[in-house]
């Protein structure tokens, strides 16, 4: 249901709605409305004082998540209104406390409570006016299938490495649940569109519940400033590719400008999926990892979230916390007990049972700890539901009972299980008195429990006196953490364990207890310095700064959308980089008197395919162009001259083989070299090195041409092939350092060729020869698809306005595919190139019929 209180912002701003919001809210909305020009002239937002400049609006971020950082309070009677308060434990709420005071936040998400339809309008208006929150009310049938269905039955288990091998393990893929997920994301998108000012606002989307939301927003506003942060793990490509909608989710995420992950492993898995499933490659630009996606730069951010330091310090200073600490010290320390603490949700991935098994093993191996060591396990309610949660609970109860019966004594229970929800100050009190914090999750996105524990152990003066710590340097803490949680890489002083190795976990627990006091203090100090400086404020500000940096060039790009449904994406190009219009180039071609045409072959005239030979159609088109006496047509390729001679039986076609080393002006002319004849003795050094990499890289091949050696890994594993290519380049540059050759990388290959050889040299030779004949072209067309063609683009673009071209020359440097290039034009693929060349050939034939054929002229080439 769309809330009437803010469903039509234009009505609200003009006062046409039945129930307008309060004046303060109305003013805020009016300031955010994009202005629309209806008449010529300047627009003034303050008609009462047109000469007074209006202040710049505050920067604003729209935070979108599955749940609002709000606690709802149900009214005692139907006549009373709902009331709301901030959920101070919510990460999203901490963004407001942590960011710059000038930053304004609007929150969009669901409420935890089901609001009756009759109350939704009033609730929406109240939340917008009092808390800057916009609730998304999902229909009950969509809400259940969206959250408990697709999110919790498919995405959450898969992202935690659980494959749906049977109906009991996550459940089979259900298309109806996927459709509900998409529908829910569309509702969230509608809420964003109701309040956004796309020219100024930033949008920050959180977590796997809203992974397709970026597509809906990008489709509506091509230049939207959009960031996404994933708070869960991202699985390896071998796991992720089992998802039937894998490409839709990847493409949706790539409609963001900035994608954030907690650890490099999660980011690496995402990048690997993009490479293997979408064919995208990434690179590092000044320390930032970037993907090029249809001309847009998508940045990858790697930064673990932190804790809210001020909130923790405030809670530590509460009288309730001090009283609870005193109570717990009397309960445990007063009886000579050492507390080891675990705080986990009661779900299958938190490893509670593994922790209990390790505790049991510790008590067996070290009976001296019986009667002294107590494991306090705080078990928070599971966020999901289902049979697996019930099984975890039953297993936990049984193990606690067994351990206490086997190793307990009157007045002593080795394991204390706390199931009832604890207040935050109560949890902090347990942190304060615990000597060791133990986290054995088998997979977890981040887990802030260790961070909270470290800050709590730092304490304050009052707690120091209670714990009998006279000096700050005496503060200590010990952590035993799983290798499979997001915070593990940042806690270098923790004892990291494989939670599946029960004996190793038990040994780590015992080591944490008996470690020298000085060592404990040093580890605590190291951890506290990191946690206190990398808190939630640092995380939020760093993310928003990177988002602003990534989006700063949006206004300087031309954008348009392509694709349908969830395959929608935006093409973003430089303002001077545009598609080559067929009608424009045909008109220029028709006007021209002398034309120069330079064409690449593989990937330009011929799409990338197994069969590399040209089609009869392509050969006939080239013949038609060459028959035009006003044309000089040249084909530049990396293939050897023998192959090109067989493929193209065109009498007047000039050919440059092996990237321009060999040159021939027409079919019956002799081959010449563009540079001094090369000594190819370097092949004896390079070929054994390439053979080594061919043998160790399955699917790779070697092509031995006259002056060129190519190692091709097009059919190899993309990640391994790319890694091997980098190693091969380093290896070849090392062994060939004293040889007159250059080592170049191209997509899916590594080439070694003589120095000075380039396609740009071919273009220079062609233009120079035409100039000597006083045949300076007034039409130049150059088309290529990869890095080797950039030299041609650069040369002919620089030649415009020079002596080698006519003063009225029209130059068309065109690359194949939308990508950064020195060319000013592009065509989408080889099919469009062939269509263009066919059009040019048709014009030549038409002109030949209009003007009687002249006698054959001498070649323009010497």
C-alpha positions in Angstrom: 0.0 0.0 0.0 1.4 3.4 -0.9 1.1 5.9 1.9 -1.1 8.8 1.0 0.8 11.1 3.3 3.7 11.3 1.0 2.8 9.4 -2.1 2.6 12.6 -4.3 5.3 15.0 -3.2 4.2 17.6 -5.8 0.7 17.7 -4.2 2.3 18.0 -0.8 4.5 20.9 -1.9 1.7 22.8 -3.4 -0.8 22.1 -0.6 -3.1 20.1 -2.9 -3.1 17.0 -0.7 -6.0 16.2 1.6 -3.8 16.0 4.6 -0.6 18.1 4.2 2.3 17.4 6.5 3.4 19.8 9.2 5.0 23.0 7.9 8.5 21.9 8.9 8.3 18.7 7.0 6.7 20.5 4.0 9.5 22.9 3.9 12.1 20.2 3.9 10.3 18.3 1.1 10.0 21.5 -1.0 13.7 22.2 -0.7 14.4 18.7 -2.0 12.0 18.7 -4.9 13.8 18.8 -8.3 13.0 22.1 -10.0 11.2 21.9 -13.4 11.7 24.6 -16.0 8.3 25.6 -17.5 9.2 29.0 -19.0 12.4 30.6 -20.1 14.4 32.5 -17.5 15.8 31.9 -14.1 14.1 30.1 -11.3 14.1 31.5 -7.8 13.1 29.4 -4.9 12.4 32.4 -2.6 10.0 34.7 -4.4 9.6 37.0 -1.4 13.3 38.0 -1.6 14.6 37.3 -5.1 17.8 39.1 -4.4 18.8 36.9 -1.4 20.8 33.9 -2.5 19.4 30.7 -1.0 21.8 28.7 1.1 23.2 25.5 -0.3 21.2 22.4 0.8 22.7 20.1 3.3 24.3 17.0 1.9 21.9 14.1 2.3 22.2 10.3 2.2 19.2 8.0 1.8 20.0 4.8 3.7 18.0 1.8 2.6 17.9 -1.4 4.5 15.5 -4.2 5.2 14.6 -2.8 8.6 14.4 0.7 9.9 16.4 1.5 13.1 13.1 2.1 14.9 11.3 0.4 17.7 7.5 0.5 17.5 5.3 0.8 20.5 1.8 -0.5 20.0 -0.9 1.7 21.3 -2.8 0.6 24.4 -6.2 1.3 22.7 -7.2 1.7 19.1 -7.9 5.4 19.6 -4.3 6.1 20.6 -1.5 6.7 18.0 1.5 4.5 17.5 4.7 5.8 19.1 8.3 5.2 18.0 11.8 5.4 19.4 15.2 5.0 17.9 16.8 1.5 18.2 20.2 2.6 19.6 21.6 -0.9 19.0 21.0 -0.7 15.2 24.1 -0.1 13.0 22.1 2.2 10.8 21.3 4.5 13.7 25.0 4.7 14.5 25.6 6.3 11.0 23.7 9.4 12.2 25.9 9.7 15.3 29.1 9.0 13.5 28.9 11.2 10.3 29.6 14.8 9.8 27.0 17.1 11.5 26.2 18.6 8.1 25.1 15.3 6.7 21.4 14.6 6.8 20.1 11.0 6.7 16.8 9.6 5.6 16.1 6.0 6.4 13.9 3.7 4.3 13.0 0.2 5.5 10.4 -2.0 7.1 9.1 -1.9 10.6 9.4 -4.9 12.8 5.7 -4.8 13.8 2.8 -5.3 11.4 1.0 -2.1 11.1 -2.7 -2.4 10.3 -3.5 -0.9 6.8 -5.8 1.7 8.5 -2.9 3.0 10.5 -0.2 3.0 7.8 -0.8 6.6 6.5 -0.6 8.1 10.0 2.4 6.0 10.9 4.2 7.0 7.7 3.5 10.7 8.3 4.6 10.5 11.9 7.9 8.7 11.1 8.7 11.1 8.3 8.2 14.2 10.5 9.7 13.0 13.7 12.4 10.5 12.7 13.2 11.2 9.0 12.1 7.7 8.3 10.1 6.3 5.3 8.5 2.9 6.1 8.1 0.4 3.4 4.8 -1.6 4.0 5.1 -4.9 2.2 1.9 -6.9 1.6 1.8 -9.9 4.0 2.0 -12.5 1.2 5.1 -10.8 -0.3 6.8 -10.1 3.0 6.8 -13.7 4.1 8.0 -15.1 0.7 10.6 -12.3 0.4 12.2 -12.4 3.9 11.6 -15.9 5.3 11.4 -17.3 1.8 14.0 -16.1 -0.7 16.3 -14.3 1.7 16.5 -16.9 4.5 15.9 -20.1 2.5 18.1 -19.3 -0.5 20.5 -16.3 -0.2 21.4 -16.6 3.4 22.3 -20.3 3.3 24.1 -20.0 0.0 26.2 -17.0 1.1 27.2 -19.1 4.1 28.3 -21.9 1.9 25.3 -24.2 2.3 24.3 -25.8 -1.0 20.7 -27.0 -1.4 21.7 -30.6 -2.0 18.4 -31.8 -0.6 15.1 -30.1 0.3 16.2 -30.1 4.0 19.4 -28.1 3.2 18.2 -24.6 2.3 15.4 -25.9 0.0 15.3 -26.1 -3.8 15.2 -22.9 -5.8 11.6 -21.6 -5.9 10.8 -19.2 -8.7 7.8 -17.8 -6.8 10.1 -16.8 -3.9 12.4 -15.1 -6.4 9.5 -13.1 -7.8 8.5 -12.0 -4.3 12.0 -10.9 -3.7 12.0 -8.8 -6.9 8.6 -7.4 -6.0 9.7 -6.4 -2.5 12.8 -4.7 -3.9 10.5 -2.8 -6.3 8.5 -1.5 -3.4 11.7 -0.3 -1.7 12.7 1.4 -5.0 9.3 3.2 -5.1 9.9 4.6 -1.6 13.3 5.9 -2.6 11.9 7.6 -5.7 9.3 9.4 -3.5 12.0 11.3 -1.5 15.1 11.4 -3.7 16.6 14.5 -5.3 18.8 12.6 -7.8 21.1 15.6 -8.5 22.3 15.9 -5.0 21.4 12.9 -2.8 23.5 9.8 -2.2 21.8 6.5 -1.8 23.4 3.8 0.4 21.8 0.3 0.2 22.6 -2.3 2.8 22.8 -6.1 2.6 21.6 -9.1 0.6 17.9 -8.4 1.2 18.1 -5.6 -1.5 20.5 -6.8 -4.1 18.3 -6.0 -7.1 17.4 -2.6 -5.8 20.3 -0.8 -7.6 18.8 -1.9 -11.0 15.4 -0.3 -10.3 17.1 2.9 -9.1 19.6 3.1 -12.0 16.9 2.5 -14.5 14.9 5.5 -13.2 18.0 7.8 -12.7 21.0 6.9 -14.9 23.3 9.2 -12.9 22.1 8.3 -9.4 24.9 8.3 -6.8 24.5 4.8 -5.4 26.5 2.7 -3.0 25.9 -0.9 -1.8 27.4 -2.6 1.2 27.2 -6.4 1.7 27.2 -7.3 5.4 27.3 -11.1 4.8 30.0 -13.2 3.2 30.1 -13.5 -0.5 30.8 -17.1 -1.5 33.4 -18.5 -3.9 32.4 -18.7 -7.5 32.0 -22.5 -7.3 29.3 -22.0 -4.7 27.7 -18.8 -6.1 27.3 -20.1 -9.7 24.8 -22.8 -8.5 22.3 -20.0 -8.0 19.9 -20.0 -11.0 19.6 -16.1 -10.9 23.3 -15.6 -10.5 23.8 -13.2 -13.5 20.7 -11.1 -12.5 22.1 -10.5 -9.1 25.6 -9.7 -10.3 24.4 -7.3 -12.9 22.1 -5.6 -10.3 25.0 -5.1 -8.0 27.1 -3.6 -10.8 24.4 -0.9 -11.2 25.9 0.5 -8.1 28.8 3.0 -8.2 30.5 1.6 -5.1 30.2 -1.9 -3.7 31.5 -2.6 -0.2 32.7 -5.8 1.5 34.1 -6.5 4.9 37.2 -8.5 3.8 39.3 -9.0 0.7 38.2 -12.6 0.5 34.6 -11.6 0.0 35.6 -8.9 -2.6 37.9 -11.4 -4.4 35.0 -13.9 -4.7 32.7 -11.3 -6.1 35.3 -10.2 -8.6 36.0 -13.8 -9.6 32.3 -14.3 -10.2 32.2 -11.2 -12.4 35.2 -12.5 -14.4 33.9 -16.0 -14.8 30.2 -15.3 -15.5 30.3 -11.9 -17.1 33.7 -11.8 -18.6 34.7 -8.6 -16.7 38.2 -7.9 -15.5 39.3 -5.5 -12.7 42.3 -3.3 -12.1 43.7 -1.2 -9.3 43.8 2.5 -9.9 45.8 4.4 -7.3 44.9 1.9 -4.6 41.2 1.5 -5.6 39.9 -1.7 -7.1 37.7 -0.9 -10.1 35.6 -2.7 -12.7 34.7 -1.2 -16.1 31.1 -2.0 -16.8 29.7 -0.6 -20.0 31.8 2.6 -19.6 30.9 3.0 -16.0 33.6 2.7 -13.3 32.3 0.5 -10.4 34.6 0.8 -7.4 35.1 -2.0 -4.8 35.5 -1.0 -1.2 37.1 -3.3 1.4 36.6 -2.1 5.0 35.2 -4.0 8.0 32.6 -2.2 10.0 33.4 -1.1 13.5 31.6 -0.5 16.8 30.0 2.7 18.1 32.7 3.8 20.6 30.7 6.5 22.3 27.7 4.2 22.9 29.9 1.6 24.5 31.6 4.1 26.7 28.3 5.5 27.8 27.0 2.0 28.6 30.1 1.2 30.5 29.5 4.3 32.7 25.9 3.4 33.6 25.1 2.6 37.2 23.2 -0.4 36.0 26.3 -1.8 34.3 28.4 -1.3 37.4 25.8 -3.0 39.5 25.6 -5.9 37.1 29.4 -6.2 37.0 29.5 -6.3 40.8 26.8 -9.0 40.8 28.7 -11.2 38.3 32.0 -10.8 40.1 30.5 -12.0 43.3 28.9 -14.9 41.4 32.1 -16.0 39.6 35.3 -14.2 40.7 34.2 -14.3 44.3 34.2 -18.1 44.1 37.5 -18.4 42.3 35.9 -19.0 38.9 37.4 -17.9 35.5 34.8 -16.9 32.9 35.1 -17.7 29.3 32.3 -16.0 27.3 30.5 -16.8 24.1 27.7 -14.6 22.6 26.0 -16.0 19.5 22.7 -16.3 17.7 21.1 -19.7 18.0 21.6 -20.7 14.3 23.5 -23.4 12.5 26.4 -21.2 11.4 27.4 -19.8 14.8 29.2 -23.0 15.8 27.7 -23.2 19.4 27.9 -27.0 19.4 31.5 -27.0 18.2 32.3 -24.6 21.1 30.7 -26.9 23.6 32.6 -29.9 22.2 35.8 -28.0 22.6 34.9 -27.1 26.2 34.2 -30.7 26.9 37.6 -31.7 25.4 39.4 -29.1 27.4 37.9 -30.4 30.7 38.9 -33.9 29.7 42.5 -33.0 28.7 43.0 -30.6 31.6 41.0 -31.8 34.6 42.8 -29.1 36.7 40.3 -26.6 35.3 37.3 -28.4 36.6 35.7 -26.3 39.3 37.5 -23.2 38.1 36.5 -22.6 34.4 33.0 -21.6 33.5 31.8 -21.1 29.9 29.0 -18.6 29.8 27.1 -19.0 26.5 24.7 -16.3 25.7 22.3 -17.6 23.0 20.4 -14.9 21.3 17.2 -15.9 19.5 17.7 -17.0 15.9 16.7 -14.4 13.2 15.3 -17.1 10.9 13.0 -20.0 11.6 12.6 -23.6 10.6 13.6 -27.1 11.5 17.3 -26.4 11.5 16.9 -23.8 14.3 14.9 -26.3 16.4 17.6 -28.9 15.8 20.4 -26.5 16.9 18.5 -25.7 20.1 17.9 -29.4 20.9 21.5 -30.3 20.3 22.7 -27.4 22.4 20.5 -28.3 25.4 21.6 -31.9 25.2 25.3 -31.1 25.1 25.1 -28.6 28.0 23.3 -31.1 30.1 25.8 -33.8 29.3 28.8 -31.6 30.0 27.4 -30.4 33.3 26.5 -33.9 34.4 29.9 -35.3 33.5 32.2 -32.5 34.8 30.0 -30.5 37.2 29.8 -30.6 40.9 27.5 -29.3 43.6 27.6 -25.5 43.2 29.5 -25.7 40.0 28.3 -25.9 36.4 31.0 -25.8 33.7 28.6 -24.4 31.1 26.0 -21.7 31.8 23.5 -21.3 29.0 21.6 -18.0 29.0 18.7 -18.0 26.6 16.6 -15.1 27.7 17.3 -11.8 25.9 19.8 -9.6 27.7 19.8 -5.9 27.9 22.9 -4.3 26.2 24.3 -3.2 29.5 24.0 -6.8 30.9 25.9 -8.1 27.9 28.6 -5.5 28.4 28.9 -6.6 32.1 29.6 -10.1 31.0 32.3 -8.8 28.6 33.9 -6.9 31.5 34.3 -9.9 33.7 35.3 -12.5 31.0 38.9 -13.4 30.8 38.5 -14.9 27.3 36.0 -14.3 24.5 35.4 -17.3 22.3 33.8 -17.1 18.8 33.6 -20.4 16.8 31.3 -19.5 14.0 31.7 -21.7 10.9 30.8 -18.7 8.7 29.9 -15.2 9.5 30.0 -11.9 7.6 31.6 -9.7 10.3 30.7 -10.4 13.9 31.3 -7.4 16.2 31.3 -9.4 19.4 35.1 -9.4 19.7 35.2 -5.7 19.1 32.6 -5.0 21.8 34.6 -7.3 24.2 37.8 -5.5 23.6 36.3 -2.1 24.3 34.5 -3.4 27.4 37.7 -4.9 28.8 39.3 -1.4 28.4 36.6 -0.2 30.8 36.8 3.0 32.8 38.1 4.2 36.2 35.2 2.9 38.2 35.3 -0.6 36.6 39.1 -0.6 37.0 38.7 -0.2 40.8 36.1 -3.0 40.8 38.4 -5.3 38.8 41.3 -4.3 41.0 43.3 -2.9 38.1 45.3 0.0 39.4 47.0 1.0 36.2 45.8 1.3 32.6 48.7 -0.8 31.3 47.3 -3.7 33.4 44.2 -4.1 31.2 44.1 -7.3 29.3 41.9 -9.4 27.1 42.2 -12.7 25.1 40.3 -13.7 22.0 39.9 -17.1 20.4 38.2 -16.5 17.1 37.3 -18.6 14.1 39.2 -18.2 10.8 35.8 -18.0 9.0 34.5 -14.7 10.4 34.9 -11.3 8.9 36.6 -9.6 11.8 39.4 -12.3 12.0 41.8 -10.6 9.6 41.8 -7.4 11.6 42.5 -9.1 15.0 46.1 -10.1 14.5 46.6 -10.7 18.2 43.8 -13.2 18.5 44.3 -16.9 18.6 42.7 -18.0 15.3 41.3 -21.5 15.0 39.5 -23.8 12.6 36.3 -24.4 14.6 35.9 -27.9 13.0 39.1 -29.0 14.7 37.8 -29.6 18.2 41.2 -30.6 19.7 42.8 -27.5 18.2 40.1 -25.2 19.6 40.4 -26.8 23.0 44.2 -26.3 22.9 43.6 -22.6 21.9 41.2 -22.1 24.8 43.8 -23.5 27.3 46.5 -21.4 25.7 44.4 -18.2 26.1 44.0 -19.0 29.8 47.6 -19.7 30.6 49.3 -17.1 28.4 51.6 -14.8 30.4 49.9 -11.7 31.8 52.3 -9.4 29.9 51.5 -11.1 26.6 47.7 -10.7 27.3 48.2 -7.0 27.9 50.2 -6.4 24.8 47.6 -8.2 22.6 44.8 -6.2 24.2 46.6 -2.9 23.7 47.2 -3.7 20.0 43.5 -4.7 19.5 42.2 -1.7 21.3 44.2 0.8 19.2 42.8 -0.7 16.1 39.1 -1.0 17.3 39.1 2.5 18.8 40.4 4.1 15.6 38.4 2.0 13.1 35.0 2.5 14.6 31.7 2.8 12.9 32.3 6.5 12.3 35.6 5.7 10.4 33.8 3.1 8.4 30.8 5.3 7.4 32.8 8.4 6.6 35.3 6.3 4.6 32.5 4.7 2.6 30.7 8.0 1.9 33.9 9.7 0.9 34.7 7.0 -1.6 31.2 7.1 -2.9 31.5 10.8 -3.5 34.9 10.3 -5.2 33.5 7.6 -7.5 30.5 9.8 -8.5 32.2 13.1 -9.0 32.4 12.7 -12.8 28.7 11.7 -13.3 27.8 15.1 -14.8 30.6 14.9 -17.3 29.4 11.6 -18.9 26.7 10.8 -21.4 24.5 8.0 -20.1 21.7 5.9 -21.5 20.1 2.6 -20.5 20.0 -0.6 -22.5 18.6 -4.0 -21.8 15.3 -5.2 -20.3 14.2 -6.3 -16.8 17.0 -7.2 -14.4 19.5 -7.2 -17.3 19.2 -3.4 -17.6 22.4 -1.5 -17.4 23.6 2.0 -18.2 26.1 2.9 -20.8 28.3 5.8 -19.7 30.7 7.5 -22.1 32.8 10.6 -22.3 30.9 13.6 -23.7 33.2 13.5 -26.8 32.9 9.8 -27.3 29.8 8.8 -29.3 28.5 6.1 -31.5 29.4 6.4 -35.2 26.2 7.3 -37.0 25.8 5.5 -40.3 24.1 8.3 -42.1 26.7 10.8 -41.1 29.7 8.8 -42.3 27.9 7.8 -45.5 27.4 11.5 -46.3 31.1 12.3 -45.6 32.1 9.3 -47.7 30.0 10.5 -50.6 31.4 14.0 -50.4 35.1 12.9 -50.2 37.4 12.9 -53.2 40.3 10.9 -51.7 39.7 8.4 -49.0 42.0 6.4 -46.6 40.6 3.4 -44.8 42.5 1.4 -42.2 40.8 -1.7 -40.8 41.8 -4.2 -38.1 40.7 -7.8 -38.8 40.2 -10.1 -35.8 37.4 -8.7 -33.6 36.7 -5.9 -36.1 35.8 -7.3 -39.5 35.5 -10.8 -37.9 34.0 -11.5 -34.5 36.0 -13.4 -32.0 35.3 -17.1 -32.9 37.0 -20.4 -33.3 37.0 -20.2 -37.1 39.1 -17.1 -37.8 38.9 -17.1 -41.7 36.8 -14.3 -43.3 33.4 -14.9 -44.8 32.8 -14.5 -48.5 30.7 -11.5 -47.7 33.5 -9.7 -45.9 35.9 -10.4 -48.8 33.4 -9.2 -51.4 32.9 -5.9 -49.4 36.6 -5.3 -49.3 36.8 -5.9 -53.1 34.0 -3.4 -53.7 35.8 -0.8 -51.6 39.2 -1.5 -53.3 37.6 -1.1 -56.8 36.8 2.5 -56.0 39.6 4.5 -57.5 39.2 7.2 -54.8 40.0 4.7 -52.0 43.2 3.4 -50.4 42.1 0.5 -48.2 44.5 -1.2 -45.8 44.0 -4.2 -43.5 46.2 -4.3 -40.4 46.4 -7.6 -38.5 48.6 -9.6 -36.2 48.3 -12.7 -38.4 51.3 -13.8 -40.6 51.5 -12.7 -44.2 51.0 -16.2 -45.7 47.7 -16.6 -43.9 46.4 -13.1 -44.9 47.5 -13.6 -48.5 45.3 -16.8 -48.7 42.4 -15.3 -46.9 42.1 -12.0 -48.9 42.5 -12.5 -52.7 41.8 -8.8 -53.2 43.9 -7.2 -56.0 44.0 -3.6 -54.7 43.9 -4.4 -50.9 47.0 -3.2 -48.9 47.9 -5.6 -46.1 50.1 -5.1 -43.0 50.9 -8.4 -41.4 52.2 -9.2 -37.9 51.1 -5.8 -36.5 52.8 -3.9 -39.3 56.2 -5.6 -39.5 55.4 -6.7 -43.1 53.8 -4.4 -45.6 52.3 -4.9 -49.0 50.5 -2.2 -51.1 48.5 -4.6 -53.3 48.4 -8.3 -54.1 51.1 -8.4 -56.8 53.5 -6.1 -54.9 56.4 -7.4 -52.9 56.3 -7.5 -49.1 58.4 -4.9 -47.4 59.3 -4.3 -43.8 58.3 -1.1 -41.9 61.4 -1.4 -39.7 64.9 -2.8 -40.2 65.0 -6.5 -40.7 64.8 -8.2 -37.4 67.1 -10.9 -36.0 64.7 -13.5 -34.6 67.4 -15.3 -32.6 65.5 -14.1 -29.5 62.9 -16.8 -30.2 65.3 -19.4 -28.9 65.1 -17.7 -25.5 61.4 -16.9 -25.5 59.9 -20.1 -26.9 61.2 -22.4 -24.1 59.7 -20.0 -21.5 56.3 -20.0 -23.3 56.4 -23.8 -23.6 56.8 -24.0 -19.8 53.7 -21.9 -19.3 51.8 -23.8 -21.9 52.5 -27.0 -20.1 51.4 -25.7 -16.8 48.3 -23.8 -18.0 45.7 -26.2 -19.4 44.0 -24.7 -22.5 46.8 -22.4 -23.5 48.5 -22.5 -26.9 51.6 -21.0 -28.6 51.5 -19.4 -32.1 54.9 -19.1 -33.8 54.8 -16.5 -36.6 57.8 -15.1 -38.6 58.6 -12.2 -36.3 56.1 -12.8 -33.5 55.5 -15.3 -30.7 52.1 -15.4 -29.1 51.0 -17.3 -25.9 47.2 -17.5 -26.0 45.1 -18.5 -23.0 41.7 -17.8 -24.4 40.5 -21.3 -23.6 42.2 -21.6 -20.2 40.6 -20.9 -16.8 40.2 -17.1 -16.8 41.6 -16.5 -13.3 44.5 -18.9 -13.6 45.2 -17.8 -17.2 45.4 -14.1 -16.2 47.6 -14.9 -13.2 49.9 -17.0 -15.4 50.0 -14.2 -18.1 51.3 -11.7 -15.5 54.0 -14.1 -14.4 54.9 -14.9 -18.0 55.3 -11.2 -18.8 57.7 -10.7 -15.8 59.6 -13.8 -16.8 59.9 -12.8 -20.5 60.9 -9.2 -19.7 63.6 -10.6 -17.4 65.2 -13.1 -19.9 64.7 -10.8 -22.9 66.0 -7.6 -21.2 69.0 -7.3 -23.6 67.1 -8.3 -26.8 65.5 -5.7 -29.3 62.0 -6.9 -28.6 58.9 -5.7 -26.6 56.5 -7.9 -24.5 52.9 -6.8 -24.8 49.7 -8.1 -23.2 46.4 -8.2 -25.1 43.1 -9.7 -24.0 43.8 -13.4 -23.5 47.3 -13.4 -24.9 51.0 -12.3 -24.4 53.0 -11.3 -27.5 56.7 -10.8 -28.1 57.6 -8.8 -31.2 60.4 -6.6 -32.5 60.7 -3.2 -31.0 59.3 -0.3 -33.0 56.6 -2.3 -34.7 53.1 -0.9 -34.4 50.0 -0.3 -36.4 50.6 3.4 -35.9 53.7 3.1 -38.1 51.5 1.6 -40.9 49.2 4.6 -40.7 52.1 7.0 -40.8 53.6 5.3 -43.9 50.3 5.3 -45.7 49.5 9.0 -45.1 53.1 10.0 -45.9 53.0 8.1 -49.2 49.7 9.7 -50.2 51.1 13.1 -49.3 54.1 12.6 -51.6 51.6 11.9 -54.5 49.7 15.1 -53.6 46.7 12.9 -52.8 46.1 14.1 -49.2 42.9 12.4 -48.1 39.8 14.4 -47.1 38.2 11.3 -45.5 40.0 9.0 -43.1 38.3 6.0 -41.5 40.2 3.8 -38.9 38.5 0.9 -37.1 40.0 -1.5 -34.5 39.1 -3.3 -31.4 42.0 -3.7 -29.0 45.1 -2.0 -27.5 47.2 -2.6 -30.6 44.9 -0.4 -32.6 45.2 2.6 -30.2 48.4 3.6 -32.0 46.5 4.1 -35.2 43.8 6.1 -33.5 46.3 8.4 -31.9 48.2 9.0 -35.1 45.3 9.8 -37.4 43.6 12.0 -34.7 46.9 13.9 -34.3 47.2 14.2 -38.1 43.9 16.1 -38.4 44.8 19.7 -39.3 48.3 18.7 -40.4 50.0 18.7 -43.8 49.3 15.0 -44.4 45.5 15.5 -44.6 43.4 17.9 -46.6 42.3 21.0 -44.8 38.7 19.9 -45.0 39.5 16.3 -44.0 36.9 14.4 -41.9 38.5 11.9 -39.6 36.7 8.9 -38.0 38.7 6.9 -35.5 36.3 4.2 -34.3 36.8 1.4 -31.7 34.6 -1.7 -31.5 32.8 -1.9 -28.2 32.1 0.8 -25.5 35.3 1.2 -23.6 37.9 3.8 -22.9 39.8 4.6 -26.1 41.7 7.2 -27.9 39.1 6.9 -30.7 36.2 9.4 -30.7 33.6 7.0 -32.0 32.5 3.4 -31.3 30.5 0.7 -32.9 29.0 -2.1 -30.7 30.4 -5.2 -32.4 31.8 -6.7 -35.6 28.3 -7.1 -37.1 27.9 -3.3 -37.0 31.3 -2.9 -38.6 30.4 -5.2 -41.5 27.1 -3.3 -41.9 29.0 0.0 -42.1 31.5 -1.3 -44.6 28.6 -2.7 -46.7 27.0 0.7 -46.7 30.3 2.3 -47.9 30.7 -0.3 -50.6 27.1 0.4 -51.8 27.9 4.1 -52.0 31.0 3.4 -54.1 29.0 1.2 -56.5 26.3 3.8 -56.8 28.9 6.5 -57.5 30.6 4.3 -60.1 27.3 3.9 -61.9 26.7 7.7 -61.8 30.2 8.5 -63.1 31.5 6.5 -66.0 34.5 4.4 -65.1 37.9 6.0 -65.8 40.9 4.2 -67.0 43.0 2.4 -64.4 45.3 4.8 -62.6 48.7 4.1 -61.4 48.9 3.0 -57.8 49.2 5.7 -55.2 52.0 3.6 -53.6 55.6 3.4 -54.8 
